[in-house]
Amino acid sequence: MIRKLFGKEATGQPSSDRFKSLIHTLSAMNEEELIKVECLLDLVFGGKDGSLEREVVQLPEVRMPAEANLEEQIEEARAQLKTDELEKKIEQFRKKKES
């Protein structure tokens, strides 16, 4: 991952773009992968004991990003709209059938 970000082909890319790419990559990782990255960084940049053993820390509940929450709300609204439209069509069908 680090080679891909800072390799020869990435030298033409501005550092802010590389940083954004790194942040995007890290944000997509799960907790276990982030712990591995943290251990690697500790090892590379002179961590305390240099061992890869790490105490697993229970992180507080992570709030969903606003984008994900917004996507869920959009999907719920679409489902509700489809339900409402279906109910209207059923009601129209009943009215036509009674006429």
Phi, psi and omega per residue, in radians:
M1 nan -0.836 -3.111
I2 -1.171 -0.682 3.098
R3 -1.082 -0.706 -3.127
K4 -1.117 -0.671 -3.115
L5 -1.306 -0.630 -3.025
F6 -2.040 0.277 3.135
G7 -1.285 -3.087 -3.098
K8 -1.047 -0.685 -3.100
E9 -1.231 -0.330 -3.122
A10 -1.565 -0.104 -3.071
T11 -1.169 -0.463 3.115
G12 -1.353 -0.219 -3.107
Q13 -1.513 2.365 3.110
P14 -1.051 2.614 -3.073
S15 -1.099 -0.545 3.124
S16 -1.144 -0.621 3.092
D17 -1.197 -0.676 3.099
R18 -1.142 -0.689 3.119
F19 -1.133 -0.757 3.111
K20 -1.081 -0.706 3.113
S21 -1.111 -0.730 3.110
L22 -1.098 -0.799 3.126
I23 -1.077 -0.741 3.126
H24 -1.078 -0.768 3.132
T25 -1.107 -0.791 -3.139
L26 -1.147 -0.652 -3.112
S27 -1.206 -0.387 3.129
A28 -1.474 -0.167 -3.098
M29 -1.421 2.649 3.062
N30 -1.503 3.083 -3.038
E31 -1.064 -0.709 -3.121
E32 -1.110 -0.750 3.124
E33 -1.140 -0.673 3.123
L34 -1.140 -0.646 3.091
I35 -1.121 -0.710 3.098
K36 -1.086 -0.741 3.117
V37 -1.109 -0.743 3.125
E38 -1.088 -0.729 3.095
C39 -1.091 -0.734 3.122
L40 -1.101 -0.748 3.116
L41 -1.129 -0.702 3.076
D42 -1.071 -0.721 -3.137
L43 -1.162 -0.782 -3.098
V44 -1.221 -0.741 -3.056
F45 -1.748 0.471 3.001
G46 1.355 1.005 3.071
G47 -1.110 3.028 -3.059
K48 -1.011 -1.071 -3.044
D49 -1.929 -0.181 3.096
G50 1.363 0.026 -3.135
S51 -1.505 2.723 3.139
L52 -1.577 -0.106 3.090
E53 -1.252 2.358 -3.075
R54 -2.456 2.418 3.083
E55 -1.253 2.297 3.127
V56 -1.408 2.130 -3.109
V57 -1.821 2.291 3.087
Q58 -1.329 2.014 -3.139
L59 -1.439 2.606 3.067
P60 -1.123 2.777 -3.117
E61 -1.008 2.234 -3.106
V62 -1.480 2.258 3.096
R63 -1.317 2.504 3.131
M64 -1.199 2.442 3.077
P65 -1.027 2.644 -3.110
A66 -1.010 -0.609 -3.128
E67 -1.116 -0.782 -3.133
A68 -1.148 -0.735 3.118
N69 -1.107 -0.714 3.117
L70 -1.104 -0.724 3.116
E71 -1.074 -0.726 3.115
E72 -1.108 -0.738 3.135
Q73 -1.114 -0.678 3.111
I74 -1.112 -0.788 3.135
E75 -1.104 -0.718 3.104
E76 -1.105 -0.737 3.132
A77 -1.126 -0.709 3.105
R78 -1.100 -0.761 3.138
A79 -1.099 -0.744 3.121
Q80 -1.123 -0.712 3.120
L81 -1.097 -0.757 3.118
K82 -1.104 -0.707 3.108
T83 -1.110 -0.786 3.126
D84 -1.083 -0.751 3.132
E85 -1.114 -0.719 3.129
L86 -1.111 -0.746 3.106
E87 -1.083 -0.710 3.103
K88 -1.092 -0.755 -3.140
K89 -1.136 -0.684 3.100
I90 -1.108 -0.760 3.125
E91 -1.103 -0.732 3.101
Q92 -1.103 -0.711 3.129
F93 -1.094 -0.763 3.123
R94 -1.084 -0.734 3.140
K95 -1.121 -0.734 3.117
K96 -1.152 -0.658 -3.124
K97 -1.179 -0.648 3.139
E98 -1.265 -0.471 -3.087
S99 -1.303 nan nan
